[in-house]
């Protein structure tokens, strides 16, 4: 799993690596101005986006344009995917041993199908972007703005 994921992401990186020569001089200057800072945090960022559900394209694409070290990119991304793969496998084994005596395998299959259908319906019916905006807006509204709520 980790090898396939890292290889697929590496292809995205290579496309941007070779596309980088077609970037305008203005954009190239903006990229180069921040390249040292970006490269300094690249490996931890790659590891984190590979090991979490965070989107990885905003990290991989700029690194391709900056011609970041391909071995470091592949290694960090591979390590993140390997970590999440191993953790998932061990959690699966633990869950199997924990719940083995509660249900038989047919019940697991039925529960899995039900969970898949429910999650699919939720993902199709709920606009996750709109929901996230509502949640974030509520959090922002809970924080008093400068000059609000306090009098000097």
N, C-alpha and C positions, 0 to 999 in steps of 0.2 A: 504494500500500500504506500509506504513512504517513498519508495523508489519511483513509483508511477506518478505520484503527486509532484514530487520534486522535479522529475523529468518534464512533466507537462508545464510546470511553472517556468522551468528553465527555457523552454521553447518561447514562451511569452517574453522572457528577458532577452533572448537572442534577437527576436524580431525588433525590439526597441533598441537593442545594442547597434544593429545595422541600420535602423531607421534614423538613428541619432544624427547622422551626417546630413540629413535633409531638414533639420530643425533650423529655423531662422536664426540669424546672428543675435537678435535681441533676446530670444528665448534661451539660446545657448549661453549668453552672458548671465542671465538670471540663474540658470542652473549652475554654472561654474562659480558664481559668487557664493553660493551656499553649499558647494560640493563637499568641502572638508567636514563641515558640521553634519551633513547628511551621511557621509561615509562613516563617520565616527559612530553613529547610532544604527547603522544599517544591519549589522548582525543581530543585535538584540531585537530590533524591530521585525526582522524576517522570522526569527525564532518565534516571537510572540504571535504574529499573524498566522504562522503555520500551525501553531499549537492551539489556537482558539478559533472561534467562528468569525473573527474579524475579517473584513475584506482585505485581500492581499495585493490586489492590483495597484492601489495607491502607493505601495511600497516598492513593488517590483518594477513598475514602468519607469519611475524616475531613476532607479538604479541602472536600468538598461541604458537609458539616455546618458547617464554619467559614466558609462563604461566601467561600472563597479566590477571588482574581481569576480569572475565567474565561479571559481572554486569556492570562494567564501559564500557567495550567494547560494549555490547548490548545497553546500555543507550545512549552513544555518537553517535553510528551509527543510532539508532532509531531517535534521535533528529534531525540529519542531514537530514534523509529521510522525516521526518515529516515536517520540514521546507520547503523543496523543494516541497513536495506534497501540502501543504497549499498555498504556493506562486503560484504554477501552477494552482490550483483551482481558486484562486482569480483573477489571470490574465485571465483565461478562462472566468470567469463571466464578468469581465471588457470588454474583447474583444467582448463578445456576446452583451452586452448592447451598446457598441460603434458602432459595425458594423451591428446591427440588421436592421437598416433602409436602409442600402446601398444595401444589397442583400437579396434575399429570401433563404430559407433553401436548395432548390435544387441547387442553385448556389454554396453554401458552400460545398455541397457534391461533386460537380464536381471539384471545386477548390482544395479540399482536395485530391481527387483521382489524379488529375494532379500533385500536389505537391509531393505526395507519389511516383508516377512513376518517376518523375524527380530526386528526391533525391535517389531513389533506383538505377537508371541508373548511376548517378554520383558515388555512392559508389561502384558499380560493375566495372565501367570503369576506375576510377581514383585510382592509387596506392597512398593512403594517406601517407604511410610511405615515399615513394620517394618524394612526394610533400613537406612534412614537412622537409625532409633533404635538399631539394633545397632552401627552404625559410630560414632555419637556416644557410645554407652555405652562402647565400647572406648576411645575417646579420653579420655573422662572418667576411666575407670579407670586409664589410664596416668599421669595427673597425680596425684602424691601429695597426699593430703588433709593439712590442717593437723595437725601433730603426728605424722604417719606418716613413717617412713623416716629421720627425723633425730632424734638424741638430743642434748640440750644438756648 
